[in-house]
Protein backbone atom coordinates (compact mmCIF):
# COMPACT_ATOMS: atom_id res chain seq x y z
CA UNK A 1 0.00 0.00 0.00
CA UNK A 2 1.36 3.42 -0.95
CA UNK A 3 2.13 6.12 1.56
CA UNK A 4 -0.60 8.27 0.00
CA UNK A 5 -3.26 5.59 0.44
CA UNK A 6 -2.14 4.94 4.04
CA UNK A 7 -2.42 8.64 4.86
CA UNK A 8 -5.81 8.77 3.16
CA UNK A 9 -7.16 5.88 5.27
CA UNK A 10 -5.69 7.39 8.43
CA UNK A 11 -7.35 10.72 7.69
CA UNK A 12 -10.65 8.96 7.10
CA UNK A 13 -10.40 7.06 10.42
CA UNK A 14 -9.56 10.23 12.32
CA UNK A 15 -12.48 12.00 10.67
CA UNK A 16 -14.97 9.26 11.60
CA UNK A 17 -13.68 9.22 15.20
CA UNK A 18 -14.09 12.98 15.35
CA UNK A 19 -17.65 12.82 14.04
CA UNK A 20 -18.65 10.14 16.56
CA UNK A 21 -17.00 11.96 19.47
CA UNK A 22 -18.76 15.22 18.66
CA UNK A 23 -22.13 13.48 18.37
CA UNK A 24 -22.75 14.29 14.73
CA UNK A 25 -23.69 10.68 14.02
CA UNK A 26 -27.01 9.95 15.73
CA UNK A 27 -27.22 6.78 17.82
CA UNK A 28 -30.99 7.03 18.16
CA UNK A 29 -30.84 8.83 21.53
CA UNK A 30 -31.56 12.52 21.81
CA UNK A 31 -30.75 14.88 24.62
CA UNK A 32 -33.63 15.63 26.98
CA UNK A 33 -35.28 19.02 26.64
CA UNK A 34 -34.96 21.56 29.44
CA UNK A 35 -37.95 21.40 31.79
CA UNK A 36 -38.31 23.73 34.76
CA UNK A 37 -41.65 23.40 36.55
CA UNK A 38 -42.97 25.11 39.65
CA UNK A 39 -45.20 22.58 41.44
CA UNK A 40 -47.54 23.69 44.26
CA UNK A 41 -48.36 21.04 46.91
CA UNK A 42 -51.67 20.39 48.65
CA UNK A 43 -49.95 18.94 51.74
CA UNK A 44 -46.63 19.65 53.48
CA UNK A 45 -43.80 17.82 51.75
CA UNK A 46 -42.74 15.78 54.81
CA UNK A 47 -45.93 13.70 55.18
CA UNK A 48 -44.85 10.06 54.82
CA UNK A 49 -46.13 8.36 51.69
CA UNK A 50 -48.69 11.08 51.08
CA UNK A 51 -46.36 13.84 49.91
CA UNK A 52 -42.82 12.48 50.29
CA UNK A 53 -43.10 10.84 46.83
CA UNK A 54 -42.79 14.30 45.26
CA UNK A 55 -39.24 14.51 46.65
CA UNK A 56 -38.41 11.10 45.20
CA UNK A 57 -39.93 12.17 41.86
CA UNK A 58 -38.04 15.45 41.63
CA UNK A 59 -34.70 13.94 42.67
CA UNK A 60 -35.07 10.95 40.34
CA UNK A 61 -36.01 13.05 37.32
CA UNK A 62 -33.13 15.44 37.90
CA UNK A 63 -30.66 12.55 38.21
CA UNK A 64 -31.85 10.48 35.26
CA UNK A 65 -32.05 13.50 32.94
CA UNK A 66 -28.68 14.90 33.95
CA UNK A 67 -30.37 17.99 35.33
CA UNK A 68 -32.51 18.69 32.26
CA UNK A 69 -35.81 17.95 34.07
CA UNK A 70 -36.25 19.84 37.32
CA UNK A 71 -39.44 20.05 39.36
CA UNK A 72 -39.33 22.59 42.15
CA UNK A 73 -42.13 21.99 44.63
CA UNK A 74 -43.63 24.56 46.99
CA UNK A 75 -45.33 24.05 50.34
CA UNK A 76 -49.11 24.59 50.66
CA UNK A 77 -50.09 28.22 50.22
CA UNK A 78 -46.69 29.42 48.96
CA UNK A 79 -48.00 29.63 45.41
CA UNK A 80 -51.72 28.85 45.67
CA UNK A 81 -54.04 27.53 48.40
CA UNK A 82 -54.45 23.72 48.40
CA UNK A 83 -58.04 23.86 47.16
CA UNK A 84 -57.06 25.94 44.11
CA UNK A 85 -54.36 23.71 42.60
CA UNK A 86 -56.57 22.13 39.93
CA UNK A 87 -57.73 25.50 38.62
CA UNK A 88 -54.18 26.90 38.68
CA UNK A 89 -52.97 24.00 36.52
CA UNK A 90 -56.02 24.03 34.27
CA UNK A 91 -55.67 27.70 33.35
CA UNK A 92 -51.89 27.48 32.95
CA UNK A 93 -50.96 29.63 35.94
CA UNK A 94 -48.60 26.79 36.91
CA UNK A 95 -47.49 23.91 34.68
CA UNK A 96 -48.17 21.23 37.29
CA UNK A 97 -49.45 20.58 40.79
CA UNK A 98 -49.26 17.70 43.26
CA UNK A 99 -52.53 17.19 45.12
CA UNK A 100 -55.21 15.03 46.67
CA UNK A 101 -57.80 15.23 43.93
CA UNK A 102 -60.69 14.54 46.30
CA UNK A 103 -60.56 18.21 47.23
CA UNK A 104 -62.28 18.94 43.90
CA UNK A 105 -65.27 16.66 44.40
CA UNK A 106 -67.57 19.69 44.36
CA UNK A 107 -66.53 20.34 40.75
CA UNK A 108 -65.97 16.76 39.53
CA UNK A 109 -68.12 14.23 41.38
CA UNK A 110 -66.11 11.16 40.32
CA UNK A 111 -62.78 12.26 41.79
CA UNK A 112 -63.31 10.79 45.30
CA UNK A 113 -63.55 7.36 43.67
CA UNK A 114 -59.91 7.91 42.66
CA UNK A 115 -58.61 9.65 45.76
CA UNK A 116 -60.03 7.17 48.27
CA UNK A 117 -63.61 5.94 48.67
CA UNK A 118 -65.52 4.07 51.40
CA UNK A 119 -65.46 0.27 51.34
CA UNK A 120 -63.45 0.35 48.13
CA UNK A 121 -60.39 -1.58 46.96
CA UNK A 122 -57.16 -2.06 48.85
CA UNK A 123 -53.99 -0.72 47.16
CA UNK A 124 -52.93 -3.88 45.24
CA UNK A 125 -56.34 -4.31 43.65
CA UNK A 126 -56.64 -0.59 42.97
CA UNK A 127 -53.31 -0.55 41.14
CA UNK A 128 -54.47 -3.47 39.00
CA UNK A 129 -57.71 -1.67 38.15
CA UNK A 130 -55.93 1.63 37.51
CA UNK A 131 -53.09 0.44 35.29
CA UNK A 132 -54.57 -2.68 33.68
CA UNK A 133 -58.29 -1.90 33.80
CA UNK A 134 -60.37 1.19 33.09
CA UNK A 135 -59.00 3.45 35.81
CA UNK A 136 -56.26 5.37 34.04
CA UNK A 137 -58.10 5.99 30.78
CA UNK A 138 -61.28 7.11 32.56
CA UNK A 139 -59.34 9.57 34.73
CA UNK A 140 -57.59 10.99 31.66
CA UNK A 141 -61.00 11.40 30.01
CA UNK A 142 -62.32 13.21 33.08
CA UNK A 143 -59.42 15.66 33.22
CA UNK A 144 -59.18 16.25 29.46
CA UNK A 145 -62.22 18.50 29.82
CA UNK A 146 -60.22 20.58 32.31
CA UNK A 147 -57.12 20.83 30.10
CA UNK A 148 -55.16 18.58 32.48
CA UNK A 149 -53.13 15.40 32.11
CA UNK A 150 -53.29 13.41 35.40
CA UNK A 151 -50.77 10.86 36.69
CA UNK A 152 -51.06 8.66 39.75
CA UNK A 153 -48.01 9.58 41.80
CA UNK A 154 -48.64 8.15 45.28
CA UNK A 155 -50.72 5.49 46.98
CA UNK A 156 -50.97 4.57 50.65
CA UNK A 157 -53.14 2.14 52.57
CA UNK A 158 -56.22 2.76 54.72
CA UNK A 159 -56.54 5.79 56.94
CA UNK A 160 -57.69 5.84 60.51
CA UNK A 161 -61.43 6.43 60.80
CA UNK A 162 -60.67 9.47 62.91
CA UNK A 163 -60.12 11.10 66.29
CA UNK A 164 -63.24 11.18 68.46
CA UNK A 165 -63.69 12.40 72.01
CA UNK A 166 -65.78 9.30 72.80
CA UNK A 167 -65.81 5.76 71.38
CA UNK A 168 -68.28 4.95 68.61
CA UNK A 169 -70.35 1.96 69.70
CA UNK A 170 -73.40 2.50 67.49
CA UNK A 171 -74.40 4.68 64.52
CA UNK A 172 -76.40 6.99 66.76
CA UNK A 173 -73.13 8.15 68.35
CA UNK A 174 -72.36 10.00 65.10
CA UNK A 175 -75.54 12.07 65.16
CA UNK A 176 -74.83 15.72 66.02
CA UNK A 177 -71.03 15.55 65.81
CA UNK A 178 -69.20 18.51 64.28
CA UNK A 179 -66.54 16.74 62.31
CA UNK A 180 -63.88 17.41 59.69
CA UNK A 181 -64.27 14.61 57.16
CA UNK A 182 -63.25 14.25 53.53
CA UNK A 183 -64.64 12.67 50.39
CA UNK A 184 -67.70 10.47 50.09
CA UNK A 185 -67.29 9.36 53.69
CA UNK A 186 -68.29 12.87 54.70
CA UNK A 187 -71.57 12.51 52.79
CA UNK A 188 -72.20 9.22 54.62
CA UNK A 189 -71.72 10.90 58.00
CA UNK A 190 -73.98 13.78 56.96
CA UNK A 191 -76.70 11.25 56.21
CA UNK A 192 -76.20 9.92 59.74
CA UNK A 193 -76.70 13.36 61.27
CA UNK A 194 -73.16 14.73 61.58
CA UNK A 195 -72.26 18.30 60.68
CA UNK A 196 -69.38 17.82 58.26
CA UNK A 197 -66.82 20.46 57.31
CA UNK A 198 -63.78 20.32 55.05
CA UNK A 199 -60.66 22.22 56.07
CA UNK A 200 -57.04 21.74 54.92
CA UNK A 201 -54.83 19.41 56.94
CA UNK A 202 -52.68 22.26 58.25
CA UNK A 203 -55.68 23.85 60.00
CA UNK A 204 -57.05 20.76 61.77
CA UNK A 205 -54.99 21.05 64.97
CA UNK A 206 -56.15 24.62 65.59
CA UNK A 207 -59.78 23.69 64.89
CA UNK A 208 -59.65 20.90 67.48
CA UNK A 209 -57.82 23.10 69.96
CA UNK A 210 -60.40 25.88 69.60
CA UNK A 211 -63.21 23.30 69.72
CA UNK A 212 -64.75 24.51 66.47
CA UNK A 213 -64.95 20.80 65.60
CA UNK A 214 -65.56 17.79 67.87
CA UNK A 215 -63.79 15.17 65.82
CA UNK A 216 -61.70 14.75 62.71
CA UNK A 217 -60.08 12.36 60.29
CA UNK A 218 -57.07 13.15 58.19
CA UNK A 219 -54.79 10.32 57.19
CA UNK A 220 -52.80 7.35 58.47
CA UNK A 221 -51.43 6.97 62.03
CA UNK A 222 -47.90 8.19 61.20
CA UNK A 223 -49.18 11.24 59.34
CA UNK A 224 -51.77 12.13 61.99
CA UNK A 225 -48.95 11.97 64.54
CA UNK A 226 -46.95 14.51 62.52
CA UNK A 227 -49.92 16.87 62.81
CA UNK A 228 -50.06 16.35 66.58
CA UNK A 229 -53.69 15.24 66.64
CA UNK A 230 -52.91 12.76 69.45
CA UNK A 231 -51.95 15.69 71.68
CA UNK A 232 -55.57 16.83 71.81
CA UNK A 233 -57.68 13.66 71.52
CA UNK A 234 -56.73 10.24 72.90
CA UNK A 235 -59.40 8.10 71.26
CA UNK A 236 -58.37 6.91 67.80
CA UNK A 237 -60.91 4.96 65.77
CA UNK A 238 -60.03 2.34 63.16
CA UNK A 239 -60.24 0.95 60.49
CA UNK A 240 -60.46 3.52 57.70
CA UNK A 241 -63.79 2.37 56.28
CA UNK A 242 -64.18 5.72 54.54
CA UNK A 243 -60.83 5.52 52.67
CA UNK A 244 -59.39 2.07 52.06
CA UNK A 245 -56.54 3.83 50.30
CA UNK A 246 -55.39 7.37 49.57
CA UNK A 247 -53.80 8.59 46.38
CA UNK A 248 -52.01 11.74 45.28
CA UNK A 249 -51.68 12.81 41.67
CA UNK A 250 -49.38 14.95 39.60
CA UNK A 251 -51.63 17.15 37.50
CA UNK A 252 -49.98 18.68 34.42
CA UNK A 253 -51.42 21.36 32.19
CA UNK A 254 -52.41 19.47 29.03
CA UNK A 255 -51.03 22.11 26.70
CA UNK A 256 -47.68 21.88 28.47
CA UNK A 257 -47.80 18.08 28.48
CA UNK A 258 -48.66 17.75 24.78
CA UNK A 259 -45.70 19.94 23.80
CA UNK A 260 -43.16 17.74 25.61
CA UNK A 261 -40.93 15.36 23.70
CA UNK A 262 -42.02 11.68 23.96
CA UNK A 263 -38.83 10.90 25.90
CA UNK A 264 -39.63 13.55 28.50
CA UNK A 265 -43.22 12.33 28.91
CA UNK A 266 -41.99 8.76 29.35
CA UNK A 267 -39.46 9.81 32.00
CA UNK A 268 -42.07 11.73 33.99
CA UNK A 269 -44.61 8.89 33.80
CA UNK A 270 -42.01 6.34 34.90
CA UNK A 271 -40.96 8.76 37.64
CA UNK A 272 -44.51 8.83 39.01
CA UNK A 273 -44.76 5.04 38.88
CA UNK A 274 -41.51 4.81 40.82
CA UNK A 275 -42.70 7.44 43.31
CA UNK A 276 -45.94 5.51 43.85
CA UNK A 277 -44.02 2.37 44.79
CA UNK A 278 -41.54 4.27 46.97
CA UNK A 279 -44.25 6.15 48.83
CA UNK A 280 -46.26 3.00 49.50
CA UNK A 281 -43.20 1.27 50.95
CA UNK A 282 -42.40 4.27 53.17
CA UNK A 283 -45.98 4.37 54.40
CA UNK A 284 -46.28 0.69 55.24
CA UNK A 285 -42.96 0.86 57.10
CA UNK A 286 -44.08 3.81 59.24
CA UNK A 287 -47.57 2.81 60.40
CA UNK A 288 -46.85 0.03 62.94
CA UNK A 289 -44.23 2.20 64.67
CA UNK A 290 -46.74 5.03 64.96
CA UNK A 291 -49.39 2.74 66.47
CA UNK A 292 -46.87 1.37 68.99
CA UNK A 293 -45.92 4.92 69.95
CA UNK A 294 -49.59 5.81 70.40
CA UNK A 295 -50.00 2.91 72.85
CA UNK A 296 -47.06 4.16 74.91
CA UNK A 297 -48.61 7.64 75.04
CA UNK A 298 -52.02 6.48 76.22
CA UNK A 299 -53.86 6.72 72.92
CA UNK A 300 -56.57 4.09 72.66
CA UNK A 301 -56.98 2.66 69.16
CA UNK A 302 -60.57 1.46 68.98
CA UNK A 303 -61.62 -0.99 66.27
CA UNK A 304 -65.20 -0.36 65.20
CA UNK A 305 -67.65 -3.20 65.97
CA UNK A 306 -68.53 -5.26 62.91
CA UNK A 307 -72.22 -4.37 63.17
CA UNK A 308 -71.33 -0.67 62.95
CA UNK A 309 -69.13 -1.32 59.90
CA UNK A 310 -71.94 -3.27 58.22
CA UNK A 311 -74.35 -0.40 58.79
CA UNK A 312 -71.81 2.12 57.49
CA UNK A 313 -71.40 -0.02 54.38
CA UNK A 314 -75.16 -0.08 53.86
CA UNK A 315 -75.45 3.69 54.11
CA UNK A 316 -72.36 4.09 51.91
CA UNK A 317 -73.95 2.09 49.11
CA UNK A 318 -77.06 4.25 49.36
CA UNK A 319 -74.96 7.40 49.01
CA UNK A 320 -72.94 5.96 46.11
CA UNK A 321 -76.07 4.95 44.24
CA UNK A 322 -77.61 8.40 44.78
CA UNK A 323 -74.55 10.17 43.34
CA UNK A 324 -74.34 7.69 40.45
CA UNK A 325 -77.96 8.42 39.53
CA UNK A 326 -77.09 12.12 39.19
CA UNK A 327 -73.69 11.99 37.50
CA UNK A 328 -72.93 9.89 34.42
CA UNK A 329 -69.14 9.80 34.81
CA UNK A 330 -69.39 8.92 38.50
CA UNK A 331 -71.66 6.04 37.49
CA UNK A 332 -69.17 4.84 34.84
CA UNK A 333 -66.25 4.84 37.27
CA UNK A 334 -68.26 3.28 40.11
CA UNK A 335 -69.60 0.54 37.83
CA UNK A 336 -66.10 -0.24 36.61
CA UNK A 337 -64.77 -0.43 40.17
CA UNK A 338 -67.60 -2.60 41.43
CA UNK A 339 -67.25 -5.01 38.52
CA UNK A 340 -63.52 -5.32 39.08
CA UNK A 341 -63.90 -5.79 42.84
CA UNK A 342 -66.37 -8.59 42.21
CA UNK A 343 -64.04 -10.16 39.64
CA UNK A 344 -60.98 -9.74 41.87
CA UNK A 345 -62.69 -11.18 44.95
CA UNK A 346 -62.12 -14.80 43.89
CA UNK A 347 -58.37 -14.18 43.96
CA UNK A 348 -58.42 -11.96 47.03
CA UNK A 349 -60.60 -14.39 48.97
CA UNK A 350 -58.84 -17.62 48.02
CA UNK A 351 -55.27 -16.56 47.29
CA UNK A 352 -54.43 -14.58 50.43
CA UNK A 353 -54.20 -15.87 53.98
CA UNK A 354 -57.09 -14.83 56.24
CA UNK A 355 -56.28 -11.77 58.33
CA UNK A 356 -56.37 -13.67 61.60
CA UNK A 357 -53.20 -15.50 60.52
CA UNK A 358 -51.36 -12.27 61.23
CA UNK A 359 -51.42 -12.14 65.01
CA UNK A 360 -51.15 -8.85 66.85
CA UNK A 361 -49.72 -9.03 70.32
N, C-alpha and C positions, 0 to 999 in steps of 0.2 A: 504494500500500500504506500502511495506517495505521501510525502510530507504535507502536501497541499490537502489531500483527502483526509489525512489524520487531523489536521487543524480544523478542517470543515466539520468533521464529526464531533470534535471536542467543543467547538463553538455551539453546535446544535444542542449538545448535552447540557452545556452551561445555560443556554437559553431556556430549555425546558425546565431545568431546575429552578431558574429564576422565576419563571411564570407560575410554577406550582407554589413556590414559597411566598409569592406576593398575592396568591389567591385569585389569579386571573382565570385559572381553570376551575370551573364549578364542580364540586363533589356532590352536589345535590342538597347540601345544607346551606341555609342562609342565616345571616346574623339576625338576632331578634331585634324587633323595633324597640324604640325607647318608649316606655310606658311609665308615667308618673301620676298616680291617682291619690287623691285625698279621699279617705273612707271614714265617714262618721259611724260611730258605734251606738247601739241601743243600750248596751250594758257596759259597766266598767271592764276593762281589758283583763283583769286578774281573776275573773270568775271561772273556776275550774270546769273545763269541758264546754261551758256555755259560750264563753268569749275567748278563752285562751287559744282556740284554734286559729284565730286571726293572726296571732303572733307567729305561729307555725307556718301559716300560709305566706305571710309577708317575708319571713326569713328564707323559706324554701324557694320562693319565686326569685328573690334577689340572688340567691346562691346559684340556682340552676341556669339563670339567664346571664350570669356574669355581671349583674348589676343593671341590666337593661330594663327589667320589670321591677318597679318599686311601688309598693302600696304603703302609704303612710296613714295610719289609723289615728283617730281622734276620740277622746273620751266623750261620754254622753253630754250633750249641751255645748261642747266647744265649737261645733260648727252649726248643728241644728238640734232641736229637741228630739228625744227618742221617737216620739209619735209622728214626727214629720219626715222621717228618713225616706219612706217610699215616694212621697211627693217630690222631695229634693232630687232624687235619682230620676224620677219620671220626667221632670221638666228640664233636666240637664244642669241643675245648679251644681251638683256633684256627680262625678262619673260613676260612683259606686257607693254602696252602703252595706253595713253588716248588721243584721237585725233579727229580732223575733217577729216573724211576719203575722203572728196572731194579733199584734197591736192594731192591724188594719182590718179587723173583722167587720167593723162598721161600714167599710167601703166595699170590701170583697168578702162575701159571706163564707166562701169555701176555705179561706186561708187557715182557720183553726184546725181543719182536718189535716193540714200539713204541719202545723206548728206544735200540735199535741192535743189530742181529743180524748174525751172520756171513754173508758172501756174499749180502747182501740188496740192496735198492734203493739207488740214489744219491738225494740230496735231491730233485731235480726229479720223479723218478718217484714217490718216497714221498709228496710233497705232492699229486700227482695222485690216488694211491690213497687218501690220508687224507681229502681234502676232497671228491673227486668219486666215490670208490669206497666200499668198505665200512668203511674204517679208522675214521672218526670215530664212526659209529653203533655199531660193535662195542666201541670203547673205552668209550663212554658206558654200554653195556650191562654191561660188566665192572665198572665202578666204581659203578653204581647199587646193586649188592649191598653196597657198602661205604659207602653214604650220601654219595657224592662225585660232583661234577660236574667232569670233567677238560677242560682246554683245552690244545691244543698251543700253546706259547709261546716256542719256540726250536728251531732246527734248524741243525746245522753239518755239515760234510762228514766224510770218513773220519778216523779217528784214526791215530796211529802204532801199529804192532803192538807196540811196547814197547822198553824199555831192558834190554839183555842184556849181561852181562860178555863173552860171546863171540858171534861170528856164528852164525847158524843156517843150516847148509848142508844138513841132512837132518832128517827127523822125529825120529830117534833123539837129536838134540841137545836135545830138550825133556824127555826122560825124566829124572826125578830133580830137576828144577829146583823150587826154592821160589819161587813167583811170585804177585804180587798181580795178579789178573785178574778182570774183571767180566763179568756176563751169560752168555750161552750159550757164548761163546768160552772161558770158564773151564771149562765142562763138557767141551769138546773137548780142552783141554790135559790135563785130568784123565784122559781116556781114553787119552791119549798118555803117561801116566806122571808128569806134573807134580803137585806138591803145591800146590794153589791155595788162596789165602786172599783174603778181601775185607776191606779196611780203607778208611776214608774218605780222600779225597784229601789232606787236611791232615796225615795221619800217614805218608804214603808216604816222604817225605824221611828222617825219623827211622828208619823201618824199613830203608831201604837203608843208611843210615849205620851202624846198629847190626848190619847183616848178618843181621837176622832173616828177610830175604828176599833171593833172588839176583837177581831181575829183577822188572820191573813194567811195566804199561801204565797210562795214565790218560786222556790226551785227545790233542788235536792239538799240533803242534810249539810254537805260540806259548803255549799254556796250560801244557804241560809245562815250558817255559822259565821261566814265572812261578813254578813250584814248585821250580825249581832242580835238577831231576833230572839235567841235563847236568853239574852240578858233581861228581857222584859216578860216573856211568857215561858212557863216551864212545862206546858202540856203540848206535846208534839204528836199529831195524828197521822197515821199511815194506814194503808198504802195510798199512792197517788192515783186514785181511781179516775180523777179528772184529767190527768195527763200521764199516760203510760209511757210517754217519751216526750222529749223536747228537742226541737231542731232550731238551728239558726241558719240563715241564708245570706249569701253574698248576692246582692241585687246590683246589676250593672245596667246603666242606660243603654237601651237597645241600639241607638244610633252609634254610640261609642263602641259597643260590642261588635256590630256588623262591620265596622271599618278596620278592625284588628286583622292582622295576618293570621292565617289558619294555625301556624305554629304557636303564636301567642295565645290564641283561644284554647288550644290543646293544653298548653302549659298551665293556664289558669284553672281549667276544669280538673286536670289531674291534681293540681295543688289543693283544690277544695276536697277532692276525694281523699287525699292524704290527710288533710286537716280533720276531716270527719272521723277517720279511723283513730288518729292521734288523740283527739278530744274525747272520744268514747273511752279509750284506754285510760286516760287521765282521770276521767270521772269515776269509772268503776273502781279504780285504785283508791280514790279519796273517800268514798262514801262509808265503808265500814269503820274507818278510823274516826270519822266525824261522829258516827253513832256511838262508838265506844267512849269518846270524849263527852258526849252529852250525858251518858250514864253516870260518869264520874262527877259531873256538875249538877246532878239532881234533876235533869230533864227526863220526864217520863214519856217514852215513845209508845203511844197507844195504837194498837191495831184495831181497826173498825170491826165490829161484829159482822159475821157473814150475812145476817138478815138485813143489816143496814146497807151493806154493799149491794145486795140483791135489789133492794128498793131503789137505791140510787141508780142502778142499771136500768130499772124499769122506767124511771122518770127520764133518764138520759135518752132512751130510745124514743120516748114521746117527743122530747125537745128536738132530737135529730130529724124525726119524721116531719115535724111542723116546719122546720127550716127548709127541708128538702122539698116540701110542697110549694114553697114560695120562691125558691131559687133553683133554676135549672142546672147551673154549674155545680152548686153544692150537691144536688141530687146525683149528678154524674160521678162526682168524686166519691161520695158516700157509697153509692151502689158498687163502684169498683172496689173500694176497700172491703165492704161487707162480703162480696163474692170471693175476694182473695183470702180473707180471714177464714171463711168457711172451707175453701179449698186447702188452705195451709194447715187447718186444724188436724187433719189425719196424720200429718208429719209431726206437728207440735205435740199432739196428744200421745202418739205411740213411740216417737223417736227419742224424746227427752225423758230423763228420769223425773219421777214425781218430785215436787218441791220438798216433801218431807224427808227425802233422802239427804238433804243438806241441813244438818242439825245445827241449831244455834244454841250455844251454851254461854 
